[in-house]
Amino acid sequence: MPAPLVVQKFGGSSVAGADRIKRVARRIARERAAGNDLVVVVSAMGDTTDELLGLAAAITDDPDPRELDVLLATGEHQSATLLSMALHAIGVPAISLTGPQAGITTDGTYGRARIAGIEPRRVRAELGGGKVVIVAGFQGQSSAASADQEITTLGRGGSDTTAVALAAALQAARCQVFTDVRGIYTADPRLVPNARQLPVIGYEEMLELAHQGAQVMQVRAVELGWVNGVVIEVLSSFEDAPGTLIKEDPLVEQRNKVRGLAHDRNVAKVTVVAVPDRPGIARAIFDPLAAA
């Protein structure tokens, strides 16, 4: 009987530096020792993506979209190769793959590509050889149908999408997303100290929270999980504690209470007073705002 396959994803805070990468490697080794095959998706280390964007901005105010995607993809390459090295150092066979090497194709849109398909032949072959497969998240290659195959990135939070998409393509038993909090809370625990952790939340509820600003899970990742029936488990990478399961919830329409609150700090409210009541005034006010 084949070993159960688990897809794990570790975010930027989980791999921010050598010590944290080594800790992730030890966690992976324990999971493998429990008898599971593992595909691990990683984000760029810490603030690497922002630092790369800053470097590009220091070179030019208008970086070429293709070159910017090639640059940003290197952040995840660093994490994947370093984690593979850390696993080798503790005796765990592993291999790092870029998104294209893992068979991920996209619609070819630079900076905000959508996954068009996954053909994980290489991933399955490496798993069959007894290796832990480390995949660089956030990226893929434009579809083979296009004239030129190019590296494209999936936008912010794209590593979540990579992990869920791989879990669906590989029919994994679980998709675990490791982050800097224990799971999904009724509010952001960094702002609301008495927020409660939810043991289970439905796809629809999680999608609504993500749309409204909750940053634990990326919207497209939740959508992919819902469409493909992938159960997602959100866990802390810094402690061994129960997380939150995101899955189909048959009772979602029977509950008549608030499940959680989300916030977005990038919203401003502007009240305009003493506006003359005449045709065209609204356009005169809002056109400059829209163009700003």
HELIX and SHEET records of a PDB file:
HELIX    1   1 GLY A   12  VAL A   15  5                                   4    
HELIX    2   2 ALA A   18  ALA A   33  1                                  16    
HELIX    3   3 THR A   48  ILE A   59  1                                  12    
HELIX    4   4 PRO A   65  ALA A   89  1                                  25    
HELIX    5   5 ARG A  121  GLY A  128  1                                   8    
HELIX    6   6 GLY A  158  LEU A  170  1                                  13    
HELIX    7   7 TYR A  203  HIS A  211  1                                   9    
HELIX    8   8 VAL A  219  ASN A  228  1                                  10    
HELIX    9   9 ILE A  281  ALA A  291  1                                  11    
SHEET    1   A 8 ALA A  94  LEU A  97  0                                        
SHEET    2   A 8 VAL A 132  ALA A 136  1                                        
SHEET    3   A 8 ASP A  37  VAL A  42  1                                        
SHEET    4   A 8 LEU A   5  PHE A  10  1                                        
SHEET    5   A 8 ARG A 174  THR A 179  1                                        
SHEET    6   A 8 ILE A 232  SER A 236  1                                        
SHEET    7   A 8 THR A 244  LYS A 247 -1                                        
SHEET    8   A 8 VAL A 200  GLY A 202  1                                        
SHEET    1   B 4 ILE A 115  ILE A 118  0                                        
SHEET    2   B 4 ILE A 104  THR A 106 -1                                        
SHEET    3   B 4 GLN A 139  SER A 142  1                                        
SHEET    4   B 4 ILE A 151  THR A 153 -1                                        
END                                                                             
